Amino acid sequence: MTAQLIFNLDNYDDEMAYKRCVKSTDMAIVLWELVHNSKKKLEHSMDSDTITRYDALDMVFDKIVELLNESNIDIDTLIN
């Protein structure tokens, strides 16, 4: 079985769909990392009693941004 995707990169909607397809594996890896590894790592970082819920929230979002940056995923170029 074979599938072929064709994009007209002069068309804005097609260009956006192309960018999403190209980054889909990277996005899946980021999601896998968040689900399977990041929770454990963040729990370990939050063992201190001095961590507020706001600090914890910042740590979670910082981790998400870090993983996106490591995979060269710029959300603004994929959702616009």
Secondary structure, DSSP 8 states (H G I E B T S, - for coil): --------TTSHHHHHHHHHHHHHHHHHHHHHHIIIIIHHHHHHHT-STT--HHHHHHHHHHHHHHHHHHTT--HHHH--
